[in-house]
């Protein structure tokens, strides 16, 4: 764990069978953002009055809660697709849900869409409460300030009802209006980031990959999502420079790293099916590990234990299917070598043969 910086995290607890962790950089970055505003002499450089650091602290708290719900959306969508979800990591650039789903376009699309759909639902809910319950339009400008407009903590909003003032004071029902407006804005920004920026590894990019997968295959769909991700990286980086936003620049770097790693993985042989081959025919000659069912416990299991056992059995089945697919492709390539010689193999096929041969040699 110490060798992986992405795992440097603090546990928050376990909910719905999912471990919730916070990366150690999250409180550091959050504190830095609060102090960045708090240490301004009078706030004039930012166009907001002094005391705006309290609003930044509120936004960070709302962002943390919204990102957590977003990641739970991925987890529950993955479970709905007969997958597994056991960990959520909240870090400065958002959240990461560790979800394992079947290798199908539908499962990947639904799992990727689960997170943004939560944010869309929260936007609809808070937007309806703001308009119908409190009489104000929700703040739709994703780059507009949602900080205070006066030292008292008041916030400027556009009234839906003509008799309401444009400035909402931070007292009484005004507090609820301001909190709802900021909660809407946070989820609105999260939804736009993940649905409009349709490049890997963002949710929009994963949905694009899954949508194309059915028609052009896993490898080609992933390549398209990766190249679109590089375009998104340039756009986010340009926006970060224009708006002087360090976190946006870090997001652009993260997108580049993720796209580059995915591209390398594809070139190394990790392709569709999951190895980029049609396994509908062929035979198996490599040694196969047999999966035996676990003995039934004597004591009656509760619903949670039964669900966990069911998920474990499905995971074993997926691993078995992956091994069988690997073995079938191995046999196809060996037959090709026997017919046409090693020179007929592509570089990816040679890497695949070496990787699988080394794996089985180490088992002996």
C-alpha positions as a Markdown table, in Angstrom:
| # | Residue | x | y | z |
|---|---|---|---|---|
| 1 | Unk | 0.0 | 0.0 | 0.0 |
| 2 | Unk | 2.9 | 2.4 | 0.8 |
| 3 | Unk | 4.2 | 1.9 | -2.7 |
| 4 | Unk | 1.0 | 3.1 | -4.3 |
| 5 | Unk | 0.4 | 6.9 | -3.7 |
| 6 | Unk | -3.3 | 6.4 | -4.8 |
| 7 | Unk | -3.8 | 4.2 | -1.7 |
| 8 | Unk | -2.5 | 6.8 | 0.8 |
| 9 | Unk | -5.8 | 7.3 | 2.4 |
| 10 | Unk | -7.7 | 7.5 | 5.7 |
| 11 | Unk | -10.7 | 5.2 | 6.3 |
| 12 | Unk | -14.0 | 6.8 | 7.1 |
| 13 | Unk | -16.1 | 3.7 | 7.6 |
| 14 | Unk | -18.1 | 1.2 | 5.7 |
| 15 | Unk | -21.6 | 1.7 | 4.3 |
| 16 | Unk | -23.7 | -0.7 | 2.3 |
| 17 | Unk | -20.8 | -3.0 | 2.3 |
| 18 | Unk | -18.5 | -0.4 | 0.7 |
| 19 | Unk | -15.4 | 0.9 | 2.3 |
| 20 | Unk | -15.2 | 4.7 | 2.2 |
| 21 | Unk | -11.7 | 6.3 | 2.2 |
| 22 | Unk | -10.4 | 9.8 | 1.9 |
| 23 | Unk | -7.0 | 10.4 | 0.3 |
| 24 | Unk | -4.6 | 12.2 | 2.6 |
| 25 | Unk | -4.2 | 15.0 | 0.0 |
| 26 | Unk | -7.9 | 15.9 | 0.2 |
| 27 | Unk | -7.8 | 17.7 | 3.5 |
| 28 | Unk | -4.5 | 19.3 | 2.5 |
| 29 | Unk | -6.0 | 20.7 | -0.7 |
| 30 | Unk | -9.2 | 21.7 | 1.0 |
| 31 | Unk | -7.4 | 23.6 | 3.7 |
| 32 | Unk | -5.2 | 25.3 | 1.0 |
| 33 | Unk | -8.3 | 26.4 | -0.9 |
| 34 | Unk | -9.9 | 27.9 | 2.2 |
| 35 | Unk | -6.6 | 29.7 | 3.2 |
| 36 | Unk | -6.1 | 30.9 | -0.3 |
| 37 | Unk | -9.3 | 33.0 | 0.1 |
| 38 | Unk | -9.0 | 33.7 | 3.8 |
| 39 | Unk | -5.5 | 35.2 | 3.5 |
| 40 | Unk | -6.6 | 37.8 | 0.9 |
| 41 | Unk | -6.4 | 41.2 | 2.5 |
| 42 | Unk | -9.9 | 42.4 | 1.6 |
| 43 | Unk | -11.1 | 40.0 | -1.0 |
| 44 | Unk | -11.1 | 42.7 | -3.7 |
| 45 | Unk | -8.7 | 40.7 | -5.9 |
| 46 | Unk | -11.4 | 38.0 | -6.1 |
| 47 | Unk | -14.4 | 40.2 | -6.5 |
| 48 | Unk | -15.9 | 39.0 | -3.2 |
| 49 | Unk | -16.0 | 40.5 | 0.3 |
| 50 | Unk | -13.9 | 39.4 | 3.2 |
| 51 | Unk | -15.2 | 36.2 | 4.9 |
| 52 | Unk | -15.7 | 34.4 | 1.7 |
| 53 | Unk | -13.5 | 31.6 | 3.0 |
| 54 | Unk | -16.5 | 30.4 | 5.0 |
| 55 | Unk | -18.4 | 30.0 | 1.7 |
| 56 | Unk | -15.5 | 28.0 | 0.3 |
| 57 | Unk | -15.6 | 25.8 | 3.3 |
| 58 | Unk | -19.3 | 25.2 | 2.8 |
| 59 | Unk | -18.8 | 24.4 | -0.9 |
| 60 | Unk | -16.1 | 21.9 | -0.1 |
| 61 | Unk | -18.4 | 20.2 | 2.4 |
| 62 | Unk | -21.2 | 20.1 | -0.2 |
| 63 | Unk | -18.8 | 18.9 | -2.9 |
| 64 | Unk | -17.5 | 16.1 | -0.6 |
| 65 | Unk | -21.1 | 14.9 | 0.0 |
| 66 | Unk | -22.1 | 15.2 | -3.7 |
| 67 | Unk | -19.0 | 13.3 | -4.9 |
| 68 | Unk | -19.7 | 10.5 | -2.3 |
| 69 | Unk | -23.3 | 10.2 | -3.6 |
| 70 | Unk | -21.9 | 10.2 | -7.2 |
| 71 | Unk | -19.6 | 7.3 | -6.4 |
| 72 | Unk | -22.3 | 5.4 | -4.7 |
| 73 | Unk | -24.3 | 5.8 | -7.9 |
| 74 | Unk | -21.5 | 4.0 | -9.7 |
| 75 | Unk | -21.3 | 1.3 | -7.1 |
| 76 | Unk | -25.0 | 0.5 | -7.1 |
| 77 | Unk | -25.2 | 0.6 | -10.9 |
| 78 | Unk | -22.3 | -1.9 | -11.0 |
| 79 | Unk | -24.0 | -4.2 | -8.5 |
| 80 | Unk | -27.2 | -3.9 | -10.6 |
| 81 | Unk | -25.2 | -5.2 | -13.5 |
| 82 | Unk | -24.1 | -8.3 | -11.5 |
| 83 | Unk | -20.8 | -6.7 | -10.6 |
| 84 | Unk | -18.9 | -6.0 | -7.4 |
| 85 | Unk | -18.2 | -2.7 | -5.6 |
| 86 | Unk | -16.2 | -2.6 | -2.4 |
| 87 | Unk | -14.3 | 0.7 | -2.2 |
| 88 | Unk | -14.8 | 4.4 | -2.7 |
| 89 | Unk | -11.9 | 6.8 | -2.6 |
| 90 | Unk | -12.5 | 10.6 | -2.3 |
| 91 | Unk | -9.5 | 12.6 | -3.5 |
| 92 | Unk | -8.8 | 16.2 | -4.6 |
| 93 | Unk | -10.0 | 15.7 | -8.2 |
| 94 | Unk | -13.2 | 14.0 | -7.2 |
| 95 | Unk | -13.8 | 10.4 | -6.4 |
| 96 | Unk | -12.9 | 6.9 | -7.6 |
| 97 | Unk | -15.2 | 3.9 | -7.3 |
| 98 | Unk | -13.5 | 0.5 | -7.5 |
| 99 | Unk | -16.2 | -1.4 | -9.4 |
| 100 | Unk | -15.7 | -4.7 | -11.2 |
| 101 | Unk | -18.5 | -5.5 | -13.7 |
| 102 | Unk | -19.0 | -8.1 | -16.5 |
| 103 | Unk | -17.0 | -7.4 | -19.7 |
| 104 | Unk | -20.1 | -6.2 | -21.7 |
| 105 | Unk | -21.0 | -2.9 | -23.3 |
| 106 | Unk | -24.3 | -2.6 | -21.3 |
| 107 | Unk | -22.7 | -3.3 | -18.0 |
| 108 | Unk | -19.9 | -0.7 | -18.6 |
| 109 | Unk | -22.4 | 1.9 | -19.9 |
| 110 | Unk | -24.8 | 1.5 | -17.0 |
| 111 | Unk | -22.1 | 1.6 | -14.4 |
| 112 | Unk | -20.5 | 4.7 | -15.9 |
| 113 | Unk | -23.9 | 6.5 | -16.2 |
| 114 | Unk | -24.8 | 5.7 | -12.5 |
| 115 | Unk | -22.7 | 8.5 | -11.1 |
| 116 | Unk | -23.8 | 11.4 | -13.3 |
| 117 | Unk | -27.4 | 10.3 | -13.0 |
| 118 | Unk | -27.2 | 10.8 | -9.3 |
| 119 | Unk | -26.0 | 14.4 | -9.8 |
| 120 | Unk | -28.7 | 15.0 | -12.4 |
| 121 | Unk | -31.4 | 13.8 | -9.9 |
| 122 | Unk | -30.0 | 16.0 | -7.2 |
| 123 | Unk | -30.1 | 19.0 | -9.6 |
| 124 | Unk | -33.7 | 18.3 | -10.5 |
| 125 | Unk | -34.6 | 17.9 | -6.8 |
| 126 | Unk | -32.8 | 21.0 | -5.5 |
| 127 | Unk | -33.8 | 23.1 | -8.6 |
| 128 | Unk | -37.5 | 22.3 | -8.0 |
| 129 | Unk | -37.2 | 23.2 | -4.3 |
| 130 | Unk | -35.5 | 26.5 | -5.2 |
| 131 | Unk | -38.1 | 27.5 | -7.8 |
| 132 | Unk | -41.3 | 26.1 | -6.5 |
| 133 | Unk | -40.6 | 26.2 | -2.8 |
| 134 | Unk | -38.4 | 29.3 | -2.4 |
| 135 | Unk | -39.0 | 31.3 | -5.5 |
| 136 | Unk | -35.5 | 31.5 | -7.0 |
| 137 | Unk | -33.9 | 30.3 | -10.2 |
| 138 | Unk | -31.0 | 27.8 | -9.6 |
| 139 | Unk | -27.5 | 29.2 | -10.5 |
| 140 | Unk | -26.8 | 27.7 | -14.0 |
| 141 | Unk | -23.5 | 29.4 | -14.8 |
| 142 | Unk | -20.9 | 26.8 | -14.0 |
| 143 | Unk | -18.0 | 29.3 | -13.8 |
| 144 | Unk | -20.0 | 32.0 | -12.0 |
| 145 | Unk | -19.3 | 32.9 | -8.4 |
| 146 | Unk | -21.6 | 31.4 | -5.8 |
| 147 | Unk | -19.9 | 33.1 | -3.0 |
| 148 | Unk | -21.2 | 35.9 | -0.8 |
| 149 | Unk | -22.0 | 39.3 | -2.2 |
| 150 | Unk | -21.7 | 41.1 | 1.2 |
| 151 | Unk | -19.8 | 40.8 | 4.4 |
| 152 | Unk | -22.9 | 39.5 | 6.1 |
| 153 | Unk | -22.9 | 36.4 | 3.9 |
| 154 | Unk | -25.8 | 37.4 | 1.6 |
| 155 | Unk | -25.8 | 35.9 | -1.9 |
| 156 | Unk | -27.2 | 37.3 | -5.2 |
| 157 | Unk | -29.8 | 35.1 | -6.9 |
| 158 | Unk | -32.3 | 35.6 | -9.7 |
| 159 | Unk | -35.8 | 35.5 | -8.3 |
| 160 | Unk | -38.4 | 33.3 | -9.9 |
| 161 | Unk | -41.1 | 35.2 | -8.2 |
| 162 | Unk | -41.2 | 38.9 | -9.1 |
| 163 | Unk | -41.8 | 40.1 | -5.5 |
| 164 | Unk | -38.6 | 38.6 | -4.1 |
| 165 | Unk | -35.4 | 40.5 | -3.7 |
| 166 | Unk | -32.3 | 39.6 | -5.8 |
| 167 | Unk | -30.1 | 39.5 | -2.7 |
| 168 | Unk | -30.7 | 36.7 | -0.2 |
| 169 | Unk | -29.6 | 37.4 | 3.3 |
| 170 | Unk | -27.9 | 34.7 | 5.3 |
| 171 | Unk | -30.5 | 34.4 | 8.0 |
| 172 | Unk | -33.9 | 32.6 | 8.4 |
| 173 | Unk | -35.1 | 30.9 | 5.2 |
| 174 | Unk | -32.3 | 32.7 | 3.4 |
| 175 | Unk | -29.8 | 30.2 | 4.8 |
| 176 | Unk | -31.8 | 27.3 | 3.3 |
| 177 | Unk | -32.0 | 29.1 | 0.0 |
| 178 | Unk | -28.3 | 29.8 | -0.1 |
| 179 | Unk | -27.4 | 26.2 | 0.9 |
| 180 | Unk | -29.8 | 24.7 | -1.7 |
| 181 | Unk | -28.4 | 27.1 | -4.4 |
| 182 | Unk | -24.8 | 26.0 | -3.7 |
| 183 | Unk | -25.8 | 22.4 | -3.5 |
| 184 | Unk | -27.5 | 22.7 | -6.9 |
| 185 | Unk | -24.4 | 24.4 | -8.4 |
| 186 | Unk | -22.0 | 21.8 | -7.1 |
| 187 | Unk | -24.0 | 18.9 | -8.6 |
| 188 | Unk | -24.6 | 20.9 | -11.8 |
| 189 | Unk | -20.9 | 21.3 | -12.3 |
| 190 | Unk | -20.3 | 17.6 | -11.6 |
| 191 | Unk | -22.9 | 16.6 | -14.0 |
| 192 | Unk | -21.6 | 18.8 | -16.8 |
| 193 | Unk | -18.0 | 17.7 | -16.2 |
| 194 | Unk | -18.9 | 14.0 | -16.5 |
| 195 | Unk | -21.4 | 14.3 | -19.3 |
| 196 | Unk | -20.1 | 17.1 | -21.5 |
| 197 | Unk | -16.4 | 16.1 | -21.4 |
| 198 | Unk | -16.9 | 12.9 | -23.3 |
| 199 | Unk | -13.3 | 11.7 | -23.1 |
| 200 | Unk | -11.6 | 8.9 | -21.2 |
| 201 | Unk | -11.4 | 8.5 | -18.2 |
| 202 | Unk | -14.3 | 10.7 | -17.3 |
| 203 | Unk | -17.8 | 9.1 | -17.1 |
| 204 | Unk | -18.8 | 10.7 | -20.4 |
| 205 | Unk | -15.8 | 9.1 | -22.1 |
| 206 | Unk | -16.5 | 5.7 | -20.6 |
| 207 | Unk | -20.1 | 5.9 | -21.8 |
| 208 | Unk | -18.9 | 6.9 | -25.2 |
| 209 | Unk | -16.6 | 3.8 | -25.2 |
| 210 | Unk | -19.4 | 1.5 | -24.1 |
| 211 | Unk | -21.8 | 3.0 | -26.8 |
| 212 | Unk | -19.3 | 2.4 | -29.6 |
| 213 | Unk | -18.2 | -1.0 | -28.2 |
| 214 | Unk | -21.2 | -2.8 | -29.6 |
| 215 | Unk | -20.6 | -1.5 | -33.2 |
| 216 | Unk | -16.8 | -1.3 | -33.6 |
| 217 | Unk | -15.5 | -3.6 | -30.9 |
| 218 | Unk | -13.8 | -3.0 | -27.5 |
| 219 | Unk | -10.4 | -2.1 | -28.8 |
| 220 | Unk | -11.5 | 0.5 | -31.4 |
| 221 | Unk | -14.1 | 2.0 | -29.0 |
| 222 | Unk | -11.5 | 2.4 | -26.3 |
| 223 | Unk | -9.0 | 4.0 | -28.8 |
| 224 | Unk | -11.7 | 6.5 | -29.8 |
| 225 | Unk | -12.5 | 7.4 | -26.1 |
| 226 | Unk | -8.7 | 7.7 | -25.4 |
| 227 | Unk | -8.1 | 10.1 | -28.4 |
| 228 | Unk | -11.2 | 12.1 | -27.4 |
| 229 | Unk | -9.7 | 12.2 | -23.9 |
| 230 | Unk | -6.5 | 13.8 | -25.2 |
| 231 | Unk | -8.6 | 16.5 | -26.9 |
| 232 | Unk | -10.5 | 17.0 | -23.6 |
| 233 | Unk | -7.1 | 17.2 | -21.8 |
| 234 | Unk | -6.1 | 20.1 | -24.1 |
| 235 | Unk | -9.4 | 21.9 | -23.5 |
| 236 | Unk | -9.3 | 21.5 | -19.8 |
| 237 | Unk | -5.6 | 22.6 | -19.7 |
| 238 | Unk | -6.4 | 25.7 | -21.8 |
| 239 | Unk | -9.3 | 26.6 | -19.5 |
| 240 | Unk | -7.1 | 26.1 | -16.5 |
| 241 | Unk | -4.6 | 28.6 | -17.9 |
| 242 | Unk | -7.3 | 31.1 | -18.8 |
| 243 | Unk | -9.1 | 30.9 | -15.5 |
| 244 | Unk | -5.9 | 30.5 | -13.4 |
| 245 | Unk | -7.2 | 27.3 | -11.8 |
| 246 | Unk | -4.6 | 24.9 | -10.4 |
| 247 | Unk | -7.0 | 22.1 | -9.8 |
| 248 | Unk | -8.2 | 22.2 | -13.4 |
| 249 | Unk | -4.6 | 22.0 | -14.6 |
| 250 | Unk | -4.1 | 18.9 | -12.3 |
| 251 | Unk | -7.3 | 17.4 | -13.8 |
| 252 | Unk | -5.8 | 17.9 | -17.3 |
| 253 | Unk | -2.6 | 16.1 | -16.2 |
| 254 | Unk | -4.7 | 13.3 | -14.7 |
| 255 | Unk | -6.6 | 12.8 | -17.9 |
| 256 | Unk | -3.3 | 12.7 | -19.9 |
| 257 | Unk | -1.9 | 10.0 | -17.6 |
| 258 | Unk | -5.0 | 7.9 | -17.6 |
| 259 | Unk | -5.4 | 8.1 | -21.4 |
| 260 | Unk | -1.7 | 7.2 | -21.9 |
| 261 | Unk | -1.9 | 4.2 | -19.5 |
| 262 | Unk | -5.0 | 2.9 | -21.3 |
| 263 | Unk | -3.4 | 3.3 | -24.7 |
| 264 | Unk | -0.3 | 1.4 | -23.5 |
| 265 | Unk | -2.6 | -1.4 | -22.0 |
| 266 | Unk | -4.3 | -1.7 | -25.4 |
| 267 | Unk | -1.0 | -2.0 | -27.2 |
| 268 | Unk | 0.2 | -4.6 | -24.7 |
| 269 | Unk | -2.7 | -6.9 | -25.7 |
| 270 | Unk | -5.5 | -6.1 | -23.3 |
| 271 | Unk | -8.3 | -6.0 | -25.9 |
| 272 | Unk | -11.8 | -7.1 | -26.3 |
| 273 | Unk | -13.4 | -10.3 | -25.3 |
| 274 | Unk | -11.2 | -9.4 | -23.1 |
| 275 | Unk | -8.3 | -10.2 | -25.4 |
| 276 | Unk | -9.4 | -8.8 | -28.7 |
| 277 | Unk | -10.6 | -12.0 | -30.3 |
| 278 | Unk | -13.8 | -13.9 | -31.1 |
| 279 | Unk | -13.8 | -16.9 | -28.9 |
| 280 | Unk | -17.0 | -18.5 | -30.2 |
| 281 | Unk | -15.1 | -21.4 | -31.7 |
| 282 | Unk | -11.9 | -23.3 | -30.9 |
| 283 | Unk | -10.8 | -25.9 | -28.3 |
| 284 | Unk | -8.8 | -25.8 | -25.1 |
| 285 | Unk | -5.6 | -27.6 | -24.4 |
| 286 | Unk | -3.9 | -25.6 | -21.6 |
| 287 | Unk | -4.2 | -26.7 | -18.0 |
| 288 | Unk | -7.5 | -25.4 | -16.5 |
| 289 | Unk | -8.0 | -24.6 | -12.9 |
| 290 | Unk | -11.1 | -26.2 | -11.5 |
| 291 | Unk | -13.4 | -24.0 | -9.3 |
| 292 | Unk | -15.2 | -26.0 | -6.7 |
| 293 | Unk | -18.2 | -24.7 | -4.8 |
| 294 | Unk | -17.6 | -23.8 | -1.2 |
| 295 | Unk | -19.3 | -26.1 | 1.3 |
| 296 | Unk | -22.6 | -24.9 | 2.6 |
| 297 | Unk | -22.4 | -23.5 | 6.2 |
| 298 | Unk | -24.4 | -25.2 | 8.8 |
| 299 | Unk | -25.7 | -22.1 | 10.4 |
| 300 | Unk | -28.3 | -20.2 | 8.4 |
| 301 | Unk | -26.9 | -17.2 | 6.6 |
| 302 | Unk | -28.4 | -13.7 | 6.8 |
| 303 | Unk | -29.2 | -11.7 | 3.7 |
| 304 | Unk | -25.9 | -9.9 | 3.7 |
| 305 | Unk | -23.9 | -13.1 | 3.9 |
| 306 | Unk | -25.9 | -14.6 | 1.1 |
| 307 | Unk | -25.3 | -11.6 | -1.1 |
| 308 | Unk | -21.6 | -11.7 | -0.4 |
| 309 | Unk | -21.4 | -15.4 | -1.2 |
| 310 | Unk | -23.4 | -14.8 | -4.4 |
| 311 | Unk | -21.0 | -12.0 | -5.5 |
| 312 | Unk | -18.0 | -14.2 | -4.7 |
| 313 | Unk | -19.3 | -17.0 | -6.8 |
| 314 | Unk | -20.0 | -14.6 | -9.7 |
| 315 | Unk | -16.4 | -13.2 | -9.4 |
| 316 | Unk | -15.0 | -16.8 | -9.6 |
| 317 | Unk | -17.2 | -17.5 | -12.6 |
| 318 | Unk | -15.9 | -14.4 | -14.4 |
| 319 | Unk | -12.3 | -15.3 | -13.7 |
| 320 | Unk | -13.0 | -18.8 | -15.0 |
| 321 | Unk | -14.5 | -17.4 | -18.2 |
| 322 | Unk | -11.6 | -15.1 | -18.7 |
| 323 | Unk | -9.1 | -18.0 | -18.3 |
| 324 | Unk | -11.1 | -20.1 | -20.8 |
| 325 | Unk | -11.1 | -17.2 | -23.3 |
| 326 | Unk | -7.4 | -16.8 | -22.8 |
| 327 | Unk | -6.8 | -20.5 | -23.4 |
| 328 | Unk | -8.9 | -20.6 | -26.5 |
| 329 | Unk | -7.0 | -17.7 | -28.1 |
| 330 | Unk | -3.7 | -19.4 | -27.1 |
| 331 | Unk | -4.8 | -22.5 | -29.0 |
| 332 | Unk | -5.8 | -20.5 | -32.0 |
| 333 | Unk | -2.4 | -18.7 | -32.1 |
| 334 | Unk | -0.5 | -22.0 | -31.7 |
| 335 | Unk | -2.5 | -23.5 | -34.6 |
| 336 | Unk | -1.6 | -20.4 | -36.7 |
| 337 | Unk | 2.1 | -20.8 | -35.8 |
| 338 | Unk | 1.9 | -24.4 | -36.8 |
| 339 | Unk | 0.3 | -23.6 | -40.2 |
| 340 | Unk | 2.2 | -20.4 | -41.1 |
| 341 | Unk | 5.1 | -20.1 | -38.8 |
| 342 | Unk | 6.0 | -17.4 | -36.2 |
| 343 | Unk | 6.5 | -14.8 | -38.8 |
| 344 | Unk | 2.7 | -14.7 | -39.4 |
| 345 | Unk | 2.0 | -13.4 | -35.9 |
| 346 | Unk | 1.6 | -9.7 | -35.2 |
| 347 | Unk | 3.6 | -8.0 | -32.5 |
| 348 | Unk | 0.5 | -8.0 | -30.2 |
| 349 | Unk | 0.0 | -11.7 | -30.8 |
| 350 | Unk | 3.6 | -12.4 | -29.9 |
| 351 | Unk | 3.3 | -10.4 | -26.7 |
| 352 | Unk | 0.2 | -12.3 | -25.8 |
| 353 | Unk | 1.8 | -15.7 | -26.4 |
| 354 | Unk | 4.8 | -14.7 | -24.2 |
| 355 | Unk | 2.7 | -13.3 | -21.5 |
| 356 | Unk | 0.4 | -16.3 | -21.2 |
| 357 | Unk | 3.3 | -18.8 | -21.6 |
| 358 | Unk | 5.2 | -17.1 | -18.8 |
| 359 | Unk | 2.1 | -17.1 | -16.6 |
| 360 | Unk | 1.5 | -20.9 | -17.0 |
| 361 | Unk | 5.2 | -21.6 | -16.7 |
| 362 | Unk | 5.2 | -19.9 | -13.3 |
| 363 | Unk | 2.3 | -22.0 | -12.1 |
| 364 | Unk | 4.2 | -25.2 | -12.5 |
